[in-house]
């Protein structure tokens, strides 16, 4: 009888937690946000890009002025963007929420970058989906990444 009661409590608790979770945002919505962010940052439209980020989390690593200086340094080093290609996308559920990750291969006039954009939908949150993090990688960027 005790085991039956335990099973019932576990099932009831699991159902309660599951029913409280906000519905998952479709991947195409997250991808549209990520695509808009990449297009804005690579074309120098920073105010437009910063409207798409989680203001609290995104600016903990760098202030908005530092992000602008960082993006400008990349543009100065590698030249204008020639093409943007989505090379990987992933949506996965973790304990704290649903993570959407998009990886772009970006060809510049004088090199390539790999840019990773992460969006997070927190559990039990109806807040708008925002960009949580952005990382730019590339062989020619080691010096720039160390400066920032």
N, C-alpha and C positions, 0 to 999 in steps of 0.2 A: 504494500500500500504506500509506503514511504517513497519507493522508487517511482510509482505512478504519479505521485504528487510532485516529485522533482521534475519529471518529464513534462508535466503540465505547466509548471512554473517556467521552465526553460522555454517551452514553446510560446507561452503567453508573453514573456519578456522579449523574445526574438521578434514576434509579430508586432509588439508595441513599438520597438525601435525601428523596424522596417516601415511601419505605417507613418512614422513621423518624418521620415526623410523626404526632402523636396524632390520633385521629379528631375531626372537628369536632363541637362540641356543638350539638345542634339549636336552631334559633332560638326555638322555643317555650319551651325551658328558660331561655334568656337573658331572654326577655320576661317570664317569670314572676318571675325575680329582680328585674328592673327595676321591674315593677309593684308588687311587695312593698315595694321600697325607697321608691318614690314615695308609696305609701299610708302607710308608716310615718313618713316625714319630714313629710308634710302633716297628720298627726294627732298629732304630738308624741311618737311612740314611737321616740325616737332610739336607745336601746340595741338595739332590734330592727333598726333600719335599719343601724347600724354593724356588725352581724354579717355583713352582706351585702357589705361593702367590702373591698378589698385594703388591709390595715392599713398596709403600708409605703408604697404609692403614694398612697392617698387622703388621708392625713393629712400629706403633705409641704406642701401649700398652707396648710392650717389644722389646728389641733389639734382634738380632739373637742369641747372646750369652746367653741372659736371657731365650729365648725360649728353647735353648738346655739344660740349667741348669734345667729348669722346667720339660721338658720331662724326663731327667735323674733322677730327684727326684721322679717322678711318677713311673718310672721303678724300682728304688731302693726300694720304699715303697711297691709296689704291685707285683713285680716280673715280669718275662717274660709273654708275651701275649700267651694265650692258644687258644682263638678263637675270631673272629670278625664277628658281625652280624649287617647288616643294619636293623634298627628297624622302621625307618620312613623317608619318603622323601616328599618334597613339593616344588613346583615351583609356585610363585605367582608374579603378576605384581603390582608394587606400583608406586607412582608418579615419583620416581627417576630412576626406572629401573625394571628389572626382577631379583628376588631373588630366588636362589636355596638353599634349606636347607636339609641337610642329618644328621640323628641322628644314631649313631652306639652304640650298646651295646658290650662292649669289656670285655672279661673274662681274667683276669690275674691269675697267679698262686696263689696269696694271696688276691684276691678281684675282684671287678668289677668297670668299669668306664662307663660313658655315655659321648660320644664325639659328639659335634655338629660342623659341618662344614658349613659355609655359603659362597656362591659364588654370585657375583653381576655382571649382565650385564647392564651397564649404558645405558640410552636412547641415541640414536643417536651416539653410539660408535661402531666402528668396531674393537676395541682392543680385544686381546685374553682374554678369560674368565679366571679369576684368583680367588683364594681364598681370601676372604675379612676378615674372622674371623674364629677362632677355639676356642672352649670352652671345657674344660674337667671338668666333675662333678663326684663326688663319695664321699661316707661317710668318707672314710679314707683320703680324699684329703683336708679336711678343713684346716688343718695346712699348707699344701703345698700351697694351693691357697691364704692363708693369707700372706705367705712369699713372694709370687710373685705378 
